Amino acid sequence: MPDILEIMLPPLAACLVLVALFSYLGIHVIAREVIFVDLALAQMAALGSTMAIIFHVAPRSAIGYAFALAFTTLSAFIFSITYVRREKRRVPQEALIGIVFVVASAAAILMAAQSAAGHEIIEEVLVGSILWVTWPAVLNLLAVFAGVGIFHWFLRKRFLTISLRDEEAERLGWRIRWWDFLFYASFGVAVTAAVPIAGVLLVFTFLVVPAVIAFLFTRRTGLLLAISWGAGALASAAGLWSSFQWDLPTGPLIVCVFGLALLVATPIAMLFPTPALPGKVPGKTMLDLPPESD
């Protein structure tokens, strides 16, 4: 048992770090109705890492990280300049996000095909290697996530207002495309650091599933974060433990446990009153957070 705990502690710590920030960012993803933006950013980071390998650069080196970050920054730029208010969109922004994801996936496959280890590259990009994460890697991830978290803390009212009430942000004269770029770029920094450890599938799961579970029960800021963090932490621990018990691939099993958690939470949420939908309370954001004034 002590040996199992010694092996489990680094991946569990990595999962908790991922949940800590991604649960909050997932609230923005759900509110903006861009569910697959994290998947697109993660795939762009994976494309950058794959290109680094083709150029014989270690993907977890500083240069490899720069490759991945350059591609996520490019996607942040694309998503920000294509911003249009929801009611004025000719096509959903989700369609553009899906196109970015598909093109990035195809390009990554083409690049991986140039390497003898192409299959292993694609597999690692998808599922990561969280079971074998080391304490130095966890600390590096924590440092990056702490920086992104502090950045979002200071700009939380701007980002939340734009996510939840973009018409209010326009009324105040904010340069929404600029703020969107900062939001997606910082999002990309976190995703770029997470993909080599957790993989694309697990990054998407950490971002979306805990937030969806939380939204089933409440719209209050504190409860949203508490439920999201709690659900993410419990599902991560259960997935890791099950992986050791049944000797199954860790990343895919954690994803399945998160799906099971959502399946269990859905009928339980039906026993409670339906939370108010975003934007239905005039003059207030979904999280009761007053917008800033310039």
N, C-alpha and C positions, 0 to 999 in steps of 0.2 A: 504493500500500500504506500509506504513512503516514497518508493521509486516512482510509482504512478503519479503521485502528487507532484514530485519534482519535475516530471515531464510535462504535466498538465498546467503548471503554474504560468510559464511564459505564454503559451497560446491563450490561456484564460485571461491573462493581463492584457494581451493584445486585443482580444475581443471586447473587453470592458472599455479600453481606450477608444476603439472604433465606435462602440455604442454611444459613448459619452457625447461625441460631437455629431455623429451621423443621425442620431435620434432627433437632435434639434434641427439639423439641416433638412431632415425628412419632413418636418412641419412646413417648411418653405416649399418643398417639392409638391406636397399635396395641395397646399393653398394656391400655388401658381398653376396647378393642373398641367404640370410638365413632368409626369411620372417617370418618363424614361430618360430625363436629362442626365441623371447620374450614370445610367447605363451607357449613354453616349460619351460622357466625359471619361468614364472608366475605360471604354473601348479605345478612345483616342489616346489615353495614357498607355494602354497596352500596345497600340500601334507604334507609339514613340519608343517603347521598350524593345519591341521587335526590331525596329529599324536600328536601334543601338546594337543589338546582337549581330545583325547583318554586317555592321561596320566594326565588328569585333570589339565592342565596348561592353563591359559588364553592366547589365541593366540596373544593378543596385549600387553602382558607383555614382560619384557626383555628376560625371558627364552623362551617364545613363539616365539619371534623374532629370537632367536638363533636357535630354531628348524628349522624355515623356511629358515634362512640364510645358515644353514648347507647343506640343500638339494640343494639350488641354487648354492652353491660353488661346490658341487659334480657334478652338471650338467656343470658348467663352466670348471671343470677339464676334463670331458668327451669330451666336444666340442673342447677344446684346443689340447688334445693329438691326436684327430682324424683329425687334420688339414692336408690337402693335397692341393697343388696348383690346381686350377680349371681344367687345361688341363690334369692333371695327375690322377684325381679321377676315381676310378672304379665305384663308385656309388655317386650320389649327396649327399653332407652333409645334405641337407634338409631331406633326407630319414631317417638319424640317428636322426635328431631333431624331426621328426614326431614320431619315435619309442619312444623316451624319453617322449614326450607329452602323447602318448597313454598309456604307462605303468604307468606314474605318475597319469593320470586320473583314470585308473582302480584301482590302489592301493588306491587312495583317496576315491573312492566309497566303496571299501572293508572296509577301516578303519571307514568311516562314518557309515557304516551299523552296526558297533558294538555299536553305540550310539543311544539312543532313539530319539535324535534330529538330526539324520542323514540327513533327507531331508533338514532341515533348514541349516545345515552345508554346504551342497553342493550348495544350492541356494546362500548363502552369499559369498561363494568362487567364484561363477560365476559372480554375479552382484554387490557384495560389498554392502556398505551402505553409499555411498557418500552424500546422502541427509542429513544424520544425523551426519555428521562429525562436530567435535567441534573445536574451535579455538586452544586449546592446541595440538590437533592432527594435525592441519594444520601447526602449528609452528614446531612440531617434523618432519613432512614430509619435510618442507622447510629446516630444518637443515641437514637432511640426503641428500637431493638433492643438497644442496649447497656444501656439502663435495664431493659428486660424481662429480659435475660440476667442481669444482676447480681441482680435480684429472685429469679429462679429459682435462682441459685447458692446464695444464702443459705438458701433454703427447699427445696433439692433433695431432702433426705432425707424431708421430709414429703410432698412431691408424689410422689416415686418410690414410697414405701411405699404411699400411697393408690392410686396407679395400678396397682401390681403385687401388693399384698397388702392389700386393703381389710379383710379379716377381722382382720389384725394391728392395723391402725389402730383398728378398733372395740374390740378387746380392750384397747388402751391408753387408751381413753376419749376419743379425739380427736373434735372436732366436725367430722365429715367434710364436712357440707354447707357449713360456713363455709370450710374449706380448698378445697373444690371451687369455691366462688364466687371466691376469690382466684385460683385456677388459671385458671379460664375467663375471668375479667375481665382478667388479665394477658395471656392468650392473645388476647383480643379487642383489646387495645391494639396488639399486633403486627399482627394481621390488618387492623385499621382503617388502619394506616399503609401496609400493603402493597397493599391492593386498588386504590387509585387508580393505582398504578404498574404492578402486575403483572396485575390483573384476577382474577376469581374462579377461573377455570380454572387459571391458573398458580399461584396461592396453594395451591390444593388439591394440585396436582402436587408442589410443593416440600415440602409437609408429609408426604405419604404415600409417594410412590414411592421416595425415597432410603432412608427407614426400612424399607420393605418389602424392598428389596434387601439392606440390612444384616441384617435378621432371617433372611434365607435362609441366611446363613453363620454367624452367631454369636449368643451371648447375653451376651458379655463387654462391659462398659461401654466400654472404650477402643476395641475393635474395632468395636463398633456405631457409635460416633460417627465413627471414622475412615473406615469404609466408606461411611456415609451422606454425610458431607461430601465425600469424594472422588468418589463417584458423582454427587452433585448438581453439583459444580463442573465435572466433565468433560462431563456432559450439557448444562449451561448453555452452556459454551463452544462445544460442537459445534453446538448449536441456533442460537446467534447467528451463528456462522461460516456455517452452511448458509443462514440467512436472507439474509445479504449475497450469497452466491454465487448463489443461485437466485431472489432477489428475491421471497420469499414472506413472508406475515405472521409476525412474529417470535414472538409469544406462542403461537399454535397450533402452530408448528413446534417450539418448545422442548418443549411438552407431548408431541408425537409422538416426539421424540428420547428423552425420559424413558421413554416406553412401550417404545421399542425397546431401551433399556438394560435395562429389567426383563425383556424377552423374551430378551435375550442372557444375563443373569445367572442366570435360572432353570435352564437345563440345566447350566450350570457348577456351580451350587450342589449339584446332584444327585451330583456326583462326590465330595462331602465328606460326612462323617457328619452326620446330622440333629441340629441343636442341641436341647438340652432345652427343652421347652415351658414357658411361664411358669407359676410356681406349683407345679412338680412336685418341687422340692427343699425338704423340710420345713425351716423355720427360716431360709430364705434367700430374698431377693428374686431375681428373674430377673437382676438386674444385680449380684448379690452385694453389695448396699449395705445394711448393717444399719440397721434402723429406729431412730429416736430414742426415747428414753424421757423422760417428763415429770419 
